[in-house]
Amino acid sequence: MSEFRSGFVSFVGRPNVGKSTLTNALVGEKVAITSAKPQTTRRAIRGIANRDSGQLILVDTPGLHRPRTLLGERLNDLVENTLGDVDVIGFCVPANEKIGPGDTFINEQLSKYRKAKLVAIVTKSETVSRDRLAEQLVAVSNLRDWAAVIPVSAVSGEQVGELAELLIGMLPISNALYPTDVVTDESLEQRICELIREAALEGVHDELPHSIAVTIDEMGDRETGEVFDIHANVWVERDSQKGIIIGKGGSRLKVVGSQSRKEIEQLVGKKVFLSLRVKVSADWQRDPKALGRLGF
């Protein structure tokens, strides 16, 4: 029997290449929110995938990008610090898009991280023909000398198990670093905030996603224990954005509430009462004090 291995893996790639979806597929549970909007991930969320052969600690970082705000600079710093410490970096490229300048930029950045083994992962393999997938695998292989190149579909589950074993095989021999019944080191409060933010991101235009943050004033079981109460705030930077989130007659905020409540009920395993208030903190992405208050 081979020795047990445990360590840290981070996925990098352009926005919307499937990094968070892949993290969730490997863990077997939703630990990272997903959205087509760029820069959805703001924390180095750790998903923990336990297998008989080892423990994969998946660090789902914000995407590498050219920052325009103080928040953007802090997110880039978070990525730099994280990638400097992981054992394996998985560079994700979707099967259904040609390699472009964004992929080339990220591939060049990877040369800084000499400690990590580099793996290329061609995501969304279910979206293309076998011939197109083969072409993409060759194109990705030509970028550099990877430790491995593997196609995967987080949606269909194809090759997810093989990817887990491949990554575990590259980790150091070690006992499990987290209890084997744990799937993330995110607190319940952080996970609830993220689920609300995920719902708020749906259907908003390009600039607004960066301006949305969520905090919780209070949460907990009612005395009966049958209902979980949550009082949360959705923060934006301008009054005009507040109007977009609330919608005509509160219609949009109701959708955000009902969508996130369903996800939160799955997480906490009981009925949830969710109260949402939309508040303005002017230009919070550029204000160090406001960033601190909002948890960045």
N, C-alpha and C positions, 0 to 999 in steps of 0.2 A: 504493500500500500504506500502511495506517495505521501510525502510529508505535507502537513497543513500549512497553507500560506495565507497571509493577510497583509493588506496594504491599501494605498490610496490611488484612485484613478480619476482623471478629469477629462471630460469631453470638451473639445473646442471646435469652433466652426462659425460660419456666418449665421445671422439670425434665421430662424425658421428652417434649419436643416434637420431638426428632430432630436436635438441633444436631450431636452427635458423628457420627451416621450420615450426615448431610449433608456434614460435613467429609471423612469417609472416601470418600464417593461422588465428590466433586470431585477428591480426590487420586488416586483409583483404587486405593487400598491402605489397609489398616487402620492408621491412625496414632493414633486416639483410641478408648479403650474405650467400650463402650456398655452401659447397664443401665437398667432401669426405676426404680432407686433414685435419690432426690434426691441432689444434690451428688456425683455419681459423679466428675466431672472436678475435679481438684485443682491442676492446673498449667495454665499458659497454653501448651498444646502447640501447636506450629506445624506445620501440615500445608502442604505446598507443592504447588500445582497448576500445572503448566507447560502452556501453550498456545502456539500459534504467535503469537498476538497479545499475549501478556504472561504475567506470573508473579503468581499469587495466593498470598499468604502468609496462611494461615488460622489465626487465633489462637483456639483452642477453650478459652474461659475457663470457670472454675466459674460456676454460675448466681448472679445477683444475689438475695440473700435477706436476711432479718433475722437476724443472727448470735446464737448462744446460747453459743458457746465462743470461746476465744482462736484456735483454728484457724479458726472461722467468720469472725472479725474479719480474720484474715490473708488468707483467701480473698477477702473483700469488697475489701480493700485492693488485692489483685492485680487484681481486675476493674476497679476504679476507675483504676488506673495504666495498664492495658492499653487500656481504652476511650478514655482521654484521648489516646492516641498513634496509633490506627488511622485509616485513610483512609475506610473504609466500615464501618457497623454494620448487620448484617442482623438484623432483629427477627423471630424465628420464632414463628409461631402455627399449631397444627395445624388441619387442615381439619375434623376430626371432633369438635372440642370448641368450645362457644360461648366467646366472649371473657369472661373472668372478672376478679375483683379482682387476681389475680397479674399478668395481662397489662396491666391498667390501671396497676398500680404500676410495672412495668418501663418501659412507654411514658412515664410521667411522668419517670422517671430519665433517659431518653434526652435530655431537653432540656438537661442539663448539658454534653453533649459537642458543643460547637459546631463543632469542627474537622471532624467526620466527616459524610459524606453518609449519610442514613438510608434504608434499603430495607426494605420489609415482604415477608417470605417466608412463604407459606402452605404448610406442610409436610404430608406424608402425604396428598397429593391423590388417591392411588389408593384411599383408604378411603371416599370419598363419591361421590354422584351429581354430575353436572354442575351441576344446579340448586343443590344444597347448596354446592358449591364456589363458584359465582357469588355466593351469599348471603354466604359467609365473606369473599370478596374485597371485597365492598361494605362489610361491617362493619369490616374491617381498614382499608380506605381512609378511613373516617370518623374514625379515631383521630387522624390528623394529616396534614399535607401531605407525603407521602413523595416521595423522588426517583424511586421506582419501586415497583410492587407486582407480585409474580410468584408463581404456584403452582408447586410442584415435588414430585416423588416420588423420594426418595433410593433407595427400594426397587426401583421399576421402572426408574429412570433417566430417566423423562420430565421434560423441561425442565432436566435437570442441565447439559447443554451450553449451553443458552440462559442459564441463571443465571450460569455461568462467564463468558460473553462480556459479559453485562450488568455484572457486577462489575468485570471488567477495564477496561471502558470508562469507569468512574468513577475509576480510579487515575491517579496522575501519570505523565507520560511519563518513563521511566527504564529503564536497563539492568536485567537480572535481578539481584536482590539476593542470590540463592543460586545455587550451581551447578545447572544444569538437570537433572542426574541425581539430585538429592537430593529426598526426599519428606517429611522432617521434620528438625528440629534436636534432637529427643530422642536421647539416647545409647542404645546397645543395652541397657545395664543398666536405664535408666529404662523402656524399652519392655517389657522382660521383667517388671519389677516390676509394671507396670500390667496386663499380661496375667494374672499370678497374682492380683492384686487383683480383676480382673473375674470370674474363676472363683470366688473366695471370696465375692463379693457375691451370686451366684446362690442364691436359695432361703433367704436369711437374713431375719429379721424387721426391722421398720422402724428400730429404734434401732442395731442392730449395724453397718450399713454405715459409719457415720461413725467407728466405733471401729477399723476395719481399716486397717492400713498394712503395707507390704511392704518389706523391705530384703534385700540380697544380701551374704553373707559372702565368697563367692568364686565365680568362674565362668571357664570357658575350655575349650579343646580338650584332649582326652586326647592322649597321645603319638602314638597311631596317627592322630589327626586325624579319625577316623570318628564319634566321639561327643563331644557338648558337655556338660560337667558344670556343674550349677548347684546351689549350696547357699544356700537362701533362708530367711528368717524371715517369718512372718505375725504381726504384732503386734496385740494387742487390749488392752483396758483393765482387764478383770476376769477372774478365774478361771472364772466362769460362762460368759463369752463364749468362753473357750478351749475349754470342753467342747462348745459349739455348733459351733465350727469343726472340731474333731476328729471329733465324732460318735461314735455307739456303736461301740466296737471299732475306731475309726479310719476308719469307713466314709465319713464326709463328707470328710475330708482326702484320702482316696484319689480321690474324684470331683474335688476341686479340682485335685489333682496331674495326673490324666489329662486333664482338660479344658484346663488351661493348657499342659501339655506339647505337645498337638497344635498349639496356636496358635504356641508358641515354635519348634517344629520347622519350621513354615512360614516363620517369620521368619529363622531361622539356616540353613535349608536342609540340615539333617542330623539324625540321631538325637540325642535329648536325654535325659540322666539328670538327674532333678530330685529333690532332697532338700528337703523342707519341714519346718520346725519351727515350732510355734506358741508364742509367748512373750507374757508379760504385762508391760506398762509402765503402771502405775496412772495413770488419768486423763491420759493423754499429751496429749489435745487441749487441756488447760488448763495444761500445764506447759511454760514456754518452753524449758527445757533439753532436755526430751524431744522437743519439736517440732523443735528444731535437729538432734538426733541422727537423727530420722526424715526429715530433708530438707525441712522446711517453714520 
